[in-house]
Amino acid sequence: GFTPGQQAWILNAFPVASIVGMFFSNQFADRNFSAEKFLAFSHLVGGLAILGCAFTRDFWPFFLLMLVHCLLYVPTISITNSIAFANMKNPEKEFGLVRMGGTIGWILAAWPFTFILVDWAKVDAANAQGFVNWLGTVLNSGLTGDALKNATRYTFIVAGVASLVLAAFSLTLPHTPPRKPTEGGAKLAWLEAFSLLKHPFVLVLWLVTLVDSFVHNCYFNWTGVFLGTAPSAGGVGIPGN
């Protein structure tokens, strides 16, 4: 029941954290902590924060928990890259395959909700025979209305539990000590990174990525609404699960 303005603040917690991270938290984490320990800390505290979102209905606690989660999650993206590059024997050949695992994981993370957001009473009543028919019934028996809204709290529960598992897993990663600034390099990593924009191919990539990130965020925020809205109202009408 949050207002559109409140929803905007919550949805923009991640972009705000990304901007803060670019200027502060990524470098702070990378140069002051063992990467695997910072990763464990981030996933532990960030996981508890996103878990808390499932159990609050008030705007300020919800927004602050989401902001804490995002502020701690954003640095983990670059820190995992640091761990990978520091410990691979041949990063040029090996990193692509490892990074592809992240993309596959991104897709698989949504799959539990195909079965969580289901009206199981409707599935039982259909009494479908055979696995294929049963699966078809499940896919066409998504929760609707208030039941669907109430069940989406499991988004935060699944995300929180996954983060806590990642916190434990992070401690098993190879020890990666903090990286000190290189000789002759800028003290501020983001300043050094921005200096690369003098190369035309980096500048073009940066501009294209900037435009893409606008589209990307709109896509994340609105695709679910578009897919779930009935065709008569201009949507696609796909079941909520």
C-alpha positions as CSV (number, residue, x, y, z in Angstrom):
1,G,0.0,0.0,0.0
2,F,2.9,2.4,-0.4
3,T,2.3,5.5,-2.5
4,P,4.0,5.8,-5.9
5,G,6.5,8.2,-4.4
6,Q,7.4,5.8,-1.7
7,Q,7.7,2.9,-4.2
8,A,10.1,5.1,-6.2
9,W,12.3,5.6,-3.2
10,I,12.4,1.9,-2.6
11,L,13.1,1.0,-6.2
12,N,15.9,3.7,-6.4
13,A,17.7,2.4,-3.3
14,F,19.9,0.2,-5.6
15,P,20.8,3.0,-8.1
16,V,21.6,5.3,-5.1
17,A,23.8,2.6,-3.6
18,S,25.5,2.0,-7.0
19,I,26.5,5.7,-7.2
20,V,27.7,5.8,-3.6
21,G,29.6,2.6,-4.2
22,M,31.4,4.0,-7.2
23,F,32.8,6.9,-5.2
24,F,33.4,5.2,-1.8
25,S,32.4,1.7,-0.7
26,N,34.0,-0.3,-3.5
27,Q,37.5,1.2,-3.0
28,F,37.1,1.3,0.8
29,A,36.4,-2.5,0.8
30,D,39.0,-3.4,-1.8
31,R,41.9,-1.5,-0.1
32,N,41.1,-2.1,3.6
33,F,39.7,-5.6,4.1
34,S,40.4,-9.2,3.0
35,A,38.1,-9.6,0.1
36,E,36.5,-12.9,1.3
37,K,35.9,-11.6,4.8
38,F,34.3,-8.4,3.5
39,L,32.1,-10.5,1.2
40,A,31.0,-12.6,4.2
41,F,30.2,-9.5,6.2
42,S,28.2,-7.9,3.4
43,H,26.1,-11.0,2.7
44,L,25.5,-11.5,6.4
45,V,24.3,-8.0,7.2
46,G,22.7,-7.4,3.8
47,G,20.9,-10.7,4.0
48,L,19.5,-9.9,7.4
49,A,18.3,-6.5,6.1
50,I,16.5,-8.0,3.0
51,L,15.0,-10.7,5.3
52,G,13.6,-7.9,7.5
53,C,11.7,-6.5,4.5
54,A,9.5,-9.6,4.6
55,F,8.3,-8.7,8.1
56,T,7.6,-5.0,8.0
57,R,4.7,-3.0,6.4
58,D,5.8,0.5,7.3
59,F,7.6,2.6,4.7
60,W,10.6,4.0,6.7
61,P,11.8,0.6,8.2
62,F,11.2,-1.0,4.8
63,F,13.1,1.7,2.8
64,L,16.0,1.8,5.3
65,L,16.3,-2.0,5.3
66,M,16.4,-2.0,1.5
67,L,19.0,0.8,1.5
68,V,21.2,-1.1,3.9
69,H,20.9,-4.2,1.8
70,C,21.8,-2.3,-1.4
71,L,24.7,-0.4,0.1
72,L,26.3,-3.7,1.2
73,Y,25.3,-5.7,-1.9
74,V,26.7,-3.3,-4.5
75,P,30.4,-3.7,-3.4
76,T,30.1,-7.5,-3.6
77,I,29.9,-7.3,-7.4
78,S,33.3,-5.8,-7.7
79,I,34.8,-7.7,-4.8
80,T,33.9,-11.1,-6.3
81,N,35.7,-9.9,-9.5
82,S,38.8,-9.0,-7.3
83,I,38.8,-12.5,-5.8
84,A,38.5,-14.1,-9.2
85,F,41.3,-12.1,-10.9
86,A,43.6,-12.4,-7.8
87,N,43.4,-16.2,-7.7
88,M,43.0,-17.4,-11.3
89,K,46.1,-18.7,-13.1
90,N,44.9,-17.3,-16.5
91,P,42.1,-14.8,-16.0
92,E,41.8,-14.0,-19.7
93,K,40.7,-17.5,-20.5
94,E,39.0,-18.5,-17.2
95,F,37.0,-15.5,-16.1
96,G,34.5,-15.6,-19.0
97,L,33.3,-19.1,-17.9
98,V,33.1,-18.0,-14.2
99,R,31.2,-14.9,-15.1
100,M,28.8,-16.9,-17.2
101,G,28.0,-18.8,-14.0
102,G,26.8,-15.5,-12.5
103,T,24.3,-15.0,-15.4
104,I,23.0,-18.6,-15.1
105,G,22.6,-18.1,-11.3
106,W,20.7,-14.8,-11.9
107,I,18.2,-16.8,-14.1
108,L,17.9,-19.8,-11.7
109,A,17.3,-17.5,-8.7
110,A,13.8,-16.7,-10.0
111,W,12.8,-20.3,-10.6
112,P,11.6,-21.2,-7.1
113,F,8.9,-18.6,-7.4
114,T,7.3,-20.6,-10.3
115,F,6.3,-23.0,-7.6
116,I,6.1,-20.7,-4.5
117,L,3.5,-18.4,-6.1
118,V,1.0,-21.2,-7.0
119,D,-2.6,-21.8,-5.9
120,W,-2.0,-25.4,-4.8
121,A,-5.7,-25.9,-3.9
122,K,-6.5,-25.3,-7.6
123,V,-3.8,-27.7,-8.7
124,D,-5.1,-30.4,-6.3
125,A,-8.7,-29.9,-7.5
126,A,-7.6,-30.3,-11.1
127,N,-6.2,-33.8,-10.3
128,A,-4.0,-33.8,-13.4
129,Q,-2.6,-37.2,-14.6
130,G,1.1,-37.5,-15.5
131,F,4.0,-35.2,-14.9
132,V,3.6,-33.1,-18.0
133,N,-0.1,-32.4,-17.4
134,W,0.6,-31.7,-13.7
135,L,3.4,-29.2,-14.6
136,G,1.1,-27.5,-17.1
137,T,-1.6,-27.2,-14.4
138,V,1.0,-25.7,-12.0
139,L,2.2,-23.1,-14.6
140,N,-1.4,-22.1,-15.2
141,S,-2.5,-21.9,-11.6
142,G,-0.6,-18.8,-10.4
143,L,-1.9,-16.9,-7.4
144,T,-3.9,-13.8,-8.1
145,G,-5.0,-10.6,-6.3
146,D,-4.3,-10.3,-2.6
147,A,-3.0,-13.9,-2.3
148,L,-0.3,-13.1,-4.9
149,K,0.6,-9.8,-3.1
150,N,0.9,-11.6,0.2
151,A,3.0,-14.4,-1.2
152,T,5.5,-12.0,-2.8
153,R,7.0,-11.5,0.7
154,Y,8.8,-14.8,0.0
155,T,10.9,-12.8,-2.5
156,F,12.6,-11.2,0.5
157,I,12.8,-14.5,2.5
158,V,14.4,-16.4,-0.4
159,A,16.8,-13.5,-1.0
160,G,17.7,-13.3,2.7
161,V,18.3,-17.0,3.1
162,A,20.4,-17.1,-0.1
163,S,22.5,-14.2,1.2
164,L,23.1,-16.0,4.5
165,V,24.2,-19.1,2.7
166,L,26.5,-16.9,0.5
167,A,28.0,-15.4,3.7
168,A,29.0,-18.8,4.9
169,F,30.2,-19.8,1.5
170,S,32.4,-16.7,1.2
171,L,34.5,-17.8,4.1
172,T,35.6,-20.9,2.1
173,L,37.0,-18.7,-0.8
174,P,40.8,-18.3,-1.2
175,H,42.3,-15.7,1.1
176,T,42.6,-12.4,-0.9
177,P,44.4,-9.6,1.1
178,P,43.5,-6.0,0.6
179,R,45.0,-4.3,-2.5
180,K,47.1,-1.3,-1.9
181,P,47.2,1.5,-4.5
182,T,49.8,1.0,-7.3
183,E,52.8,3.2,-7.5
184,G,52.0,6.4,-9.4
185,G,48.3,5.6,-9.4
186,A,45.6,8.0,-8.2
187,K,44.6,7.7,-4.5
188,L,41.0,7.7,-5.5
189,A,40.2,4.7,-7.7
190,W,37.1,6.3,-9.3
191,L,39.3,9.3,-10.4
192,E,41.7,6.9,-12.0
193,A,38.9,5.1,-13.7
194,F,37.4,8.3,-15.0
195,S,40.8,9.2,-16.6
196,L,40.3,6.2,-18.9
197,L,37.5,8.1,-20.6
198,K,40.2,10.0,-22.6
199,H,40.4,6.8,-24.7
200,P,37.6,7.0,-27.4
201,F,36.7,3.3,-27.3
202,V,36.2,3.5,-23.4
203,L,34.2,6.7,-23.8
204,V,31.9,5.1,-26.4
205,L,31.4,2.0,-24.2
206,W,30.7,4.2,-21.1
207,L,28.1,6.3,-23.0
208,V,26.3,3.2,-24.5
209,T,26.3,1.5,-21.1
210,L,24.9,4.7,-19.4
211,V,22.0,4.7,-21.9
212,D,21.5,0.9,-21.5
213,S,21.4,1.3,-17.7
214,F,18.4,3.6,-17.9
215,V,16.5,1.1,-20.1
216,H,17.7,-1.8,-17.8
217,N,16.2,-0.2,-14.7
218,C,12.9,0.6,-16.3
219,Y,12.8,-2.9,-17.6
220,F,13.4,-4.4,-14.1
221,N,10.8,-2.1,-12.5
222,W,8.0,-2.5,-15.0
223,T,8.2,-5.8,-16.8
224,G,6.5,-7.7,-14.0
225,V,3.6,-5.3,-14.1
226,F,3.3,-5.5,-18.0
227,L,3.4,-9.3,-18.0
228,G,0.9,-9.7,-15.2
229,T,-1.7,-7.1,-16.4
230,A,-4.6,-8.5,-18.4
231,P,-4.6,-8.1,-22.2
232,S,-7.8,-6.0,-21.9
233,A,-5.8,-3.5,-19.9
234,G,-2.8,-3.4,-22.3
235,G,-0.7,-6.2,-20.7
236,V,0.1,-9.8,-21.6
237,G,-1.8,-11.7,-18.9
238,I,0.8,-14.2,-17.9
239,P,0.1,-15.9,-14.5
240,G,1.9,-14.2,-11.6
241,N,4.2,-17.2,-10.9
